[in-house]
Structure formats: C-alpha cells, structure tokens
C-alpha cells in the first residue's frame, strides 16, 4: 500500500474535496434548432422545458431582446422565461407563443413536411420562410446542463381554441460533459475532453407490452474554433455552421430506446480525445430523419437492412429537424471556486492528522 507523508496527504485531501477538479460544472452551452411541425395540427407556439435550471441560468434566447437583430426573425417574437417547482422537481420553461385575441390566434405553424435541411426555418434562413412554412427555428443558451430537456409544440385541441395542448417533439437536445485534464506542474496545460450525448425519444408508456421507442436516423457534423461562438451563429447558413458541415463526424446512426436496456438509444460524440490546444468552442450539428424501414410488429424494434450505422435509401424518411449545438470552453477551463464548507472539512481532517502526528512524536 502506498503511504503519504503529511504534506502529500494535505494536498490529496484538498484535491479530493475540491469539486472543480476532475470534472467541469461551469461552461456555456448553446442550442439552436429547426423543428418540423408533424403533429397533424396547427401549432400556436413552442415550449423548451429545462429541468434542474433556474431563470438565471438562461443566458440567451433566439429571437429574444438584445440579440443584435430584430425579434421579428422568429414568427412568435421574444419568448417568455418562467420558473416552476413541483416538490423535488424544479426547472424553467422558455415559451414561444402566439397571441390570442377576439377569438383567434395571430400566427401559427402549419403541420406538414419540410425537406430543406441545408437552411434554417426563420426569416433569414433563405427558404422563403412565411405563414405556410411548416417548421420554425428556436434556440436557448444556458449555463451548464439541464437534468432533463423536453421540447413540445403547443397545438390547438380544436380550431381557435383559447387553450393549447403540449405535444412532445422528437428532437433530442445534446448534453455536454467537459472533463479537464489533470494539471501537471512544469508541463503546459492540456485541453479538456468534450463529450456531447443525445438520447432517443422514450418508448410509449400507455401500452400493454413494453415497446421500443420511435426510431430515427441522425447525421453528425462537427468542428472546433479558436474563438467563442454566439447563439446567432448557430443557424444553418452561418459561416461557422457551414464550416462544420464540411466535417462529417458520423454519416448515419439509428437511434431508438430499448425498454430492456437503459443504455440503448444514447449517442456520444467526441469522447476519444481532447479538443485542440487552441479550441475556445465546439459546434456539433445533428440532422434528424424519420426511419422508414421495417419494424417488429410486436415491440416496434427497428430492423434496418444494413445495420444501425448504414442507412439504405428507402429507409430514410422525411427531415424532422436539426440541432445546432455549441459549447464555449473558456469558462470550463477556468478555476472553480471551492465552497467554504469543503475547505473547512478538508482543513479539519488535516488538523486531525496534525494532532495524530504530535501524539506519535510525544
């Protein structure tokens, strides 16, 4: 067994009690995404539910005030940000919603098919965006990660109904993990390892037999930059996203949850090596498409012809949406303050070691 002298033990205890070493909890994550309304009903808004975050953790919103471009870029205008708490669960909702007046809504997103993933569903996206466009572009910037993220269209249960019903969208939101490399005295700092994970939609809960979730295809593109990325740069026709589109990280991957395997339906990217030495930000673009191949009629398990990482042309269906996700690393690499309680506890343990040493010497 390795033995530590007192100075070594003191350093080891202080490191063990410091939450900022070995994992990063402070960083800026951004998500801008296109989403197609395939609910079959006209939507009158969209809701981004972020569990585990507070309103102070929302740093930016697409179409929000102070963005440097007009709020008219997005048909619903600026979103509202509201906190909620239900016992042990708390979170924040970013809500884009039309205005209801005199028995009708002022704007809406029609349901339909949209197959132009190279651009973005907003007024500057270059697709002739207008009242008949069946998709929209939303976005939010946060400090850290939400423990759970849910996207929902807000649809009318009946035409011009004054209340709206939330219909969950199948667009996943990445969860970022930033792991700093150990600091070695006398050696130059090593960049952190940045991992992005997305989770396929959950399986249905209201069926008599366990079912696989909705299958979908995803393509992944990525690149790094030596400068921070802003929320307004995470649109499909921006120079940075266009540069990312030139670097395919994953051509095709089938995502589907398995009721018998909690780790199924997860896709991780970027965990094999650290980012570049000068990287200040990372962008990943995920494009999602419907799965049109064969499924098991009993449990809904997808049965792709060539496997889950090689899509046949007939198995790729309509474009569902795209997620342009970015992370700024400068905050992640900064020193993380250690709470006073942790230092008190570690100093108390070190004090006990000092007492033991004095007794032994006596």
N, C-alpha and C positions, 0 to 999 in steps of 0.2 A: 504494500500500500504506500502511495506517495505521501510524505509528510511535508507540511508547510510550516515555515517559521512565522513569527508574529507579523512582520511586515507583509509577507506574502498572503497570510490569512486575512489581514485587514483589507488588502486590495481585492482579494477574492470575494469577501463579504460585501464590500461596497459595490462591486460589479454585479454580484448576484441580486442586490436589492435595487439596482437602477433599471427602470422599465425601458429606457431608451436603447439599451444595448442588446443586440441580437434580433431586435425587431423594430420596425418603424411604425409609429402610430400617427405621425403628423406629416401629411402631404396633401397636395391639391389634386383632386380627380375631377374630370370633366366628361360629360356625355351629351352629345348632340346626335339626334337620330331622326330618320324618316320612318314613318309608320303608316301602313295602308289600312284604311278602314274596311275590313272584310266582315263586319258584324251582320250585314244584311239590313241595317237600319241607318238612317242619317244620324250622325253624331253631332252633338252641340258643345263638345269640349273634350278635354283630355286631362287625366289626373296622374301625377307621379307621386307614389306613396313611398316614403323612405323611413323605414323603422330604425330606431336607435339614433336618430339625429334630431337636433333642435333647429329652430329657425336661424339661430346664429351660425349654424354650420353650412347654411346655403350661401355661397359666395357669389353666385351669378345665375341668371336665367336667360334663355334665348327669348328675344323679344321684350325683355324687361327694361325698366327705366335705367337710364345712364349707360346704355350699351354702346353708344357711339354711332348707332344707326337707328332710324325711326322704329317705333313699336309696330308700325304697320307692316313690317316684314312678315308678320305672323297673323293669320286671319282673326284670331281671338284676342289680339293685343297682349298687354302685360298680364302675367299670371298673378294669382294671389298665393301667398305663403301662409299656412296656418299650422299650428301645433295641435297635437291631440295626445290624450293619455287614457288608457283603459286598464287600470290596475298596474300590472308589471310591464305592460307594453306601452311604449311611447314612440312618437315619431313626428314627422312633418309631411304635409301634403302641398305639392306645387300644382295648382289647378288652373288650367286654361279653360275658360267657359264663355259661351255666348251670352248675350243679354236678352232677357225675356221681358217683353213689353206689349201691352194691348193684345194679349192672346197669341203672340208668336215670337219666335227666336229671330234675332237679326242676322245670324250667319250659321253655317253648318258645314260638316264634311260629309259628302255623299259616300255611300258604300259602293265599292267597285274594285276593279283590277287596275294595277299600275305597274308597268314593266319597263321603267326607265331608271335603273339603279345608278347610272352614271352621274345623275344630277341630284338636286335636292328639292323637296316639296315646300318651297317658300317663294316669296315674290322675286328674290334674286337668284333663284336656282336654275334659271334658263330652260324651264319646261313649259312656259306659258301658264304658270300657276294661276288658278282662278276659282270661281264658285263651283265649277264642275270637276275639279281635281279631287280624286278620292283618297288623298293622303295629305299629311301635314308633317311639319318639322318642329320638334320640341327639343329643349335642352336645359341642363342644370349643372352647375358646378358646386362641389361640396368640399368640406374639409374631412378627409378620411373616408371611410366606407360606411354605408348603411348595413345593418344586420340583415335586412330583407328589403328588396325593391319590387314594387308592383306597378305596372303600367296598365291603365284602364281607359277605354273610350267611354265617354258619358253620352248615352244614347237615349232617345225618346221611347218610352214604352208604347206610346201611341202618338200619332201626328200632333205636333204643337202642344204636347202635354207640358204642364208647368214644372214638373219634377223630372229628374234624369236618373237613369239606372247605369251603374258601372259594369262594363263588360271587359274582362281582363284581356289584354293583348299578349301575344306570344313572343314579343320582342324581349330577349334577355338583356340585362344590364351587367357589364363586367364588374367584378370585384377585384380590386388591386391589392397586392401584397408586396411591400418593399422591404427587403432584408439587407441591411448594411453589412459589408464585410468587416471582419474583426480588424481593429486598429493595431498595427504593429509598429512599435517605437523604432524610429530610424528608417522606416520604409514609407514610400509615397502612399497616399490613400488609395484604396481600391474601390471602384464603383460598386453600387449595390446590385443585387439581383432583383429584377422587377418581373412579377408574375401577374397575368390577368386571367381570371377564371369566369366562365359563364356557365349557367345552369339551364338545361332544357326545361320547358314548361312542365309543371307537375301533372301526374296522372289524375283522372277524374275520381272524385270521392263518393259520388252518388250512384255507384253501380254495384250489382250483387257480387261480382267476381273481380279480383284485382286486375287492373288494366295497365298496360304501358301508356305513357303519356303521348301527346301529339308529336310525331316525328317531324323534323325539319332539317334541311341542309344549310350549312354555313360555310362561307369562304372567309378567310382571314388575310388581311394585308397589314404590314407594319413598317415603321421606320422610326429613327431617333433624330433629335435635333439638339444643337448646342445653344438653344435659346428657349425660353418658356413658350408655351402655347396658350392662346386665349380661346375662350368659348366661341367667339365669332369666326375663328379659323377652322372650326370643326364642322364645316359644311362641305358637301361633296365636290364643289367646284373651286374650293380654295387651293392655293398653291401647295400647302403642306399636305392636305389630304390627297391631292393629285400625285404628289411625290410618293406618299405611302402606297398608292395603288400600283406603283411600279415595283413594289417589293412584296410578292406573294409569300406569306408565311405558311398558309395551308390552303391547298386547292379546294378540297371538299371534305367535309366531315358530317356524318349523320349524328344528330343529337336526339336522344329520346330517353326519358326516365324509365326505370325498371322498378316495379313495386317490390321486387325481391332483392334489389341491390342498391343500397343508398348512394353508392359512388357512381352509379351509371348516370349518363346524361350530363356529365361535367366535362368541360373542355378547358385545359390550361395551356397557356402560351407563354413562352419566354423564360421558363424556369431552368434552362440548361446552362446558361452562362450569364455573367454580369453584363450590364449595358456598357456602352463605350465610355472611355475615360472622360470625354468632354460632354457627355449627354446631360442636358438640362430637362429634357422632356421626351416622352414616348407617345406616339399615336398608333392606335390599332383601329382598323375599320373592319367591322363584321357585316357581311351581307347575308340575309336570311331568305330562304326559298321554301315553298311548300314541298313536301315529299309526296310524290305521285306513284310510287312503286307499290309492290304487293305487301299486304299486311296480313297477319294471322287473324282469322275471323273470330277467334275465341278471346284472345287477350290484347289484340291491337299491336302486337310486336311487328316492327318493320322488318321486311325480308328483302333487302336490296340485292340485286343480281350479282354485282361485283364486289360486295362488301361495303362496310360503312365508311370507307375513305376513298371510294371511287364511284362517282355518280354516273349512271347511264343517262343519255339524253332524255329518254322518256320518263325518267324518274324525278326529274327536276321540274317543279311546277312554278306557279306564279311567284313573283317577287313579293315578300312580306314586308320587308323594311331593312334598314341599315342602321347600325350603331357606330358612330364615330367617337371613339373614346380616347381621352388623353390624360396624361398624368404629368405634373410638374414635380421634379425631384429635388429642387433646391431646398425646400422645407424639410424633405425627408432625410437629407443628409446633414441637417443642422443638429446641434446638440439638443437633446431632450431634457428639460429640467426634471430633477428628481424631487418628488414630493417630500415635504419635511418629515412626514411620518416614517417614510422609508429610511431617511438618514438617521432619524432618532433610533429606529430599531437596529440598524446596522451598527451605529456607534455604541448602542447598549450591548450588543453581542461582543463587540471589540473590547468594551470595558470589562466584561466578564472574563475574557481571555487575559486581560492585563492582571486582574485580581488573581487568577489561577497561576500566572507566572510568578507573581510576588510570593504567593504561598509556597510554591515549589522552591523558590530561591531561599526563603526563610527556613 
